[in-house]
Amino acid sequence: MSYKKSIFALLLFSQITMAQGEAGSLFLAINPGARANGMGEAQIGVANDAYSTYYNPAGLSNLSSKQFSFMHTSYLPNLVDDMAYDFLTFAMPFKENSAIGGHFTYLNLGDQISTDENGIELGSFSSFMYALNLSYSQKVDENSSWGVNGKYFYQELADLSNVDASTGSFAVDVGYFRHNAMNNPNLTMGAVLTNLGPGVGFGDGEEDPLPTRLGFGIGLLMLEGAGNLAFDLNYEVNDQAMVTNLGFEYFLVENFALRAGFMNDPSGELSYTTLGIGARLDPVGFDVSYVMGGDLDPHSNMVRFSLSGSF
């Protein structure tokens, strides 16, 4: 396989496994966090921890202390054994009625072998993608806030002697969050527009649009505050498809939670159930989630681990 064919195969692989047909830079749409994953990745209307920098930057105004979290997972273990996804986030209140934060995302696609037309190995190359994001949130009034993300991202599919399949670009997100939605003190609501930016190409004269989404979510406290129901709708602008996320979190005791959720993405023909647990021993928290998908779903059996802290 030639260099160009190797790179084309890698691009095709990423399009198939990340489950969105028309867009590129799909690693930007990998939802992080073991807590969120355990709740079916429904967080737009919850957004009350450091992962708000990803799901809804307006939710950063919900934080009352500094928070950080790190997540790691072996990505798509049902398909490959050398992909890894890592996510590091930090957030904190900033001045009066505002908050700042940021996150760093890294997807390691593993090592590939390049061969010529005769099958002779020409060498190996590694492929990876990363994004650096900065967030800001400001309260509008006692019950509502807005937020914005600015991100730079870089993708390197190959960097060899006679071909450089790498590119970098930028994007922005905007979000809104509201407490006491519909005059219900137990109901929260959020809305986001994510990954707005120019298309991305790899020097072949073609550009792929970013995975732009318009999302709406709600969070409902139940069972005297011990339960939290979350529901998101995400409209994929490029594929004109609606992704549905549903999750539930229940605290057996104050610092130990059980979670379950469901995600359905018709554009990628994905549908799976998630399970999770979370434990906290202040100031440190630990979360684990597990994906239950079909035998042919590359996301099946994926386990996410998150370590969090506040100070």
N, C-alpha and C positions, 0 to 999 in steps of 0.2 A: 504494500500500500504506500502511495506517495505521501509527501507532506500534506498537500492540499486535501487528499482523500482522508487522511488521518484527522485533520482538523474538521472537515465536514462531518465525519462520523461522530466526533465529539460534540459538535453543535447539535446534531440530530438527537444524540443520546440525552443531552440536557433538556431539549424541548420535550421529549417523550416522558422522561422520568419526573420532571417538575410540573407536568400536568397543566400546561396552558398553551394553546395552539399558535396564536398569532404573534404574541409578544416575545421579546428577547430579554436578556438580563433577569432571568426568572429567579435567580437566587435572592433577589430583593423581595420576593413574595413568599419565602420560606418563613413560616410563623414560628418565632422562638418562644422559649420558656416552658418548663415542665408543668407549671401550674396551668398556664393557658392551654397547653396541649391536652392536659387531663380533662379540661372543660370543653373539648371539641374546638378549641382555638377561638372561642367566643369571648372577646375582651373589649370591644369598642365602647360598649356602654358600662363597663366595669372600671377599667383603667385606673386602678388605685395603688399601683406599685411601680417599681423602676422600669418595668416593661412597657409602661405608657409611652416611652420614647419611640417605641415601634408601633403599638396598636392605636394610640390616640394621644398625641402630644398635649392636647388640652387637659388630659387627666393628670398631668404633672402637678396641677394646682391642688390636687387632693392630698399630696404628701405633706406630712408634718415634721419629717426628719430626713436626714440624708440616707439614701439607700443605694446599694449596689447588688448586682447579681451576675453570676456566670453560669452559662449553660453549655453542655457538651452532649453530642450524640454521634454515633456512627450512622451516617446518613444512608438511607436505602439499603439496609443490611440484607433484605430479601433478594437483592439484585446484584450488588457488588460488595466487596469486603475491604476496600481501601479508600472510601469516601468519608469525610468527617466534617461536621458543622459545629462551629463555636460562636458564641454570642456573649459579649461582655457589655453591661450597661450600668450607668450611674445617673442618679438624679437627686436634686436637693431644692428646698425652698430658697428663693433668692429675692432679697429686698421684701417690700410689702406687697402681698397679693400676687406674687409671681414666682416662677420656678424655672430652673434650667436643668439640662441633662444631656445625655448623649449615649451612643452605643457604637460598638465595633463588631462587625460581622465578618466571619472568615469561613469560606467553603473550600475545602481541599478536595479536588477531583481525582487525586491520586496520580500515579505515574503511567505514562503511555510509551509504547515502543513504536518507533517510526521505521518503516521498511521501504525499499524501492519496489519497482514493478516486478522484480524477480524474487521478491520475498527476502532479500538480504537486509539484515538489520543495520540501520544507519545510526542508531543511538536512541536514547530515551529522553523524554522531557516530562516535566511536571506541569499540571494545570491547576489554577486556583482562581478564586474571586474574593474580593473583599469590599466592604463599604464602611465609611466613617461618617457618622451622623451627629449633628448638634441640634438640640431641641430647646424651645422656649415656650412658656405658657404664661398667660396673664388672666386674672379674674376680671370678668365684666361687671359682675355684681355678686351678691351673697350666694347665688345659686348657679351661676354659669361662668364659663371660662372659654378661652380660645387658645390654640397652640399652633406652632409651626415647626417643621423639621427642614433642615438643609443637609443634604448628603452628597458626598463624593464617593464614587465607586469605580473599581478597576477590575478588569477581567483579563487573565492571561491564559489562553488555551495552548499556546506554544511559543517558544522563543528559541529558534534554531538558526543555523548559519545563513540560510537563504530564505527564511520566512519568519515574520513576526506577527503572530495572530494575537495581538493584545490591544486593548482599548480602555479608555477611561472617560467618564462623563459625570454629570451631576443631575440631581432631581430634588424636588421639594414635596412636602406633605403639608396639609392644613387640616385642623380638627376643631371640633366644638364639643363641649361636655356640659351637661345640665343635671343638677340635683333637683329633687322635689318636682320631677316631671309630672305633668298633668295634675298638679297639686297633691301628689302622693309622696309623702316623705320617705317611703321605702323604694321608690322608683327612680332610677337614673337613666340617662339617655346620652348617646354620643353619635357623632357623625364625622367621617373623615373622607378626604380625597387624597390618595397616595400616589407616589411615583409620577409626578408631573415633570416632564423634561424632554429634551430632544431625543430622537431615535439614535440607536447605536449600531455601528457597522465595524467590520474587521478588514477594511481595505479592499473589499471585493466589489465596491460600487453599490451595494445594497445596505439598507438600514432596517433594523427591526424596532418597532415601537416599544416603549417601556411597559411593564405590566401594571398599567394604571387601573385603580379600583376606586369606586365610590361606595363607601360603606356606611351602614346605619346599625346601631346596636342598643339594646336595653339591658339593664340589670335590675333584678327585683329581689330585695331582701325578704325572706320568708321564715316561718317557724321561729318567730321571736328573735330573729337575727342569726339563728344557727344555720340557715340555708341561704344560698345565693343562686338564683336562676339567671342565666345569661343567654341572649339570643342575638345573633348577628346576621345581617344580609349584606353581601358584598357583590356589587355589580362589576363584572370584568368588562371594561370599556371596549377593549380590542376584540374579544370573543363574543361580546354581547350575550353573556351568560351570567346567571345568578348563583353564587356560592352561598350555601346555608350552613350556619354553625349554631349548635345548641349545646349548652353545658350546664352542669349543676354541681355545686360544691356544698358539702354538709360537714359542719364541725361537730364531731362526736364529743369532744371536749374543747376547751378554749383554744388549745394550740395543736390540735390534730384534726386534719380534714381528709375526707374521702371525696373523690371527684369522678365524674363520668361525663361523656359528651359524644357528639355525633357531628361529622362533617360530610357534606355532599357537594361535589364540584362537577357539574355536568359537562363543562368544557373539556376536562381531562378524564372524564368517565371514572371519577374517583368517589368512593363512598366508604367511610370506615368509622368504627367506634373507638373511643379512647377511654382509658381508665387512668386514675392517678391518686396519689396520696401526698400529703404535705404535713410536715412537723416543724414546730418552731420552739426553740429554746433561746429566748432573747439573750443577745441581739442577733442570733444566727438562725436561719431557716433552711430547710432542705426539702426539695420536691422531686418526685419521680413520676413519669407518665409512660404509658404503653399504648401502642397503636394495634388494634385488631382489625385487619383488613382481609381481603380475599387472597387466595393462593397466588394469583397473578398480579396482585397489587405490590409494587416495589416498596411501598411505605409500611407494609406489614411487619410486625415484630420490632418496630423501631422503638427504642427506649431513650427517653430524654432525662438528663440529670441537671438539676439547678441547685446552686448554693447561693444563698442570699444573706444580706446583713443590713442592719440599720444602726445609725449612731448620731 
